[in-house]
Amino acid sequence: MKKIRLEPGPFVLPMPTVLIGATVNNVPNFMPVAFIGIVNIKPVIVACGLSPTHHTSSGISSNGTFSINLPGADLVEATDWCGLHSGTRTDKSKVFETFAGELENAPMIKACRLTAECRLVKTVEFPVDTVYFGEVVSVHVDEAALKDGSPDWSRIAPLLFTFPDKGYWRLGDHVAEAWSIGKKYKPL
Ligand SMILES: Cc1cc2nc3c(=O)[nH]c(=O)nc-3n(C[C@H](O)[C@H](O)[C@H](O)COP(=O)(O)O)c2cc1C
């Protein structure tokens, strides 16, 4: 098959769609974020590529804390709305009912089946975005979304994101179990 060269783009999929929460001027603020991933397992460190000009980013920098909230398809309209408006001009604090965990100023969304609170540990600046590294301090999951004490992803049903078509997606089919299915493979 002939390969066509494209310009560099954010083409590592799937990208999640999370809502990052922070407190700005004593008010909870949320924004959807797709540039986020796990980069270390112990302690659990997440890296998020955020524009430092965002209202949420200023709250993260001043408090040193933020939250990660996984919306499902049921919250897609409210999630997208938070990406269409900035907390600099629009009060987003009434969009979601929130709860607090162990950290101050890391408001979490009750309607998200899985949320986490993070402590900012490091930032690295790039020309457009700054990478905010956060240590996950605790994770909160709806009891009904657990299976044998672990997150049941079919019940949490996190929203995913694709680019450049700007699509919101659900998780697809489960294919196989990792560190297991490969045992059947016979190298040539
Ligand atoms: C699906 C989606 C994904 C987004 N991902 C990011 C991202 O990864 N990084 C970023 O800085 N902004 C991202 N944005 C843009 C911000 O969410 C948007 O500019 C928001 O209004 C900022 O809100 P704030 O100024 O109240 O913080 C995304 C927006 C959408 C709709």
The ligand as an ORCA input file, in Angstrom:
! r2SCAN-3c Opt
* xyz 0 1
  C     -12.248     18.414     22.953
  C     -11.358     19.523     23.414
  C     -10.063     19.234     23.795
  C      -9.212     20.254     24.212
  N      -7.941     19.927     24.593
  C      -7.115     20.905     25.042
  C      -5.789     20.571     25.456
  O      -5.367     19.419     25.421
  N      -4.999     21.593     25.899
  C      -5.433     22.893     25.959
  O      -4.682     23.773     26.391
  N      -6.699     23.225     25.582
  C      -7.545     22.264     25.130
  N      -8.818     22.586     24.734
  C      -9.244     24.002     24.776
  C      -9.792     24.464     26.144
  O     -10.613     23.472     26.735
  C     -10.624     25.748     25.935
  O      -9.814     26.746     25.369
  C     -11.296     26.232     27.206
  O     -12.288     27.158     26.860
  C     -10.354     26.872     28.209
  O     -11.125     27.237     29.314
  P     -10.603     28.174     30.496
  O     -10.020     29.413     29.865
  O     -11.832     28.458     31.323
  O      -9.575     27.408     31.243
  C      -9.683     21.589     24.277
  C     -10.991     21.880     23.897
  C     -11.822     20.858     23.468
  C     -13.240     21.185     23.057
*
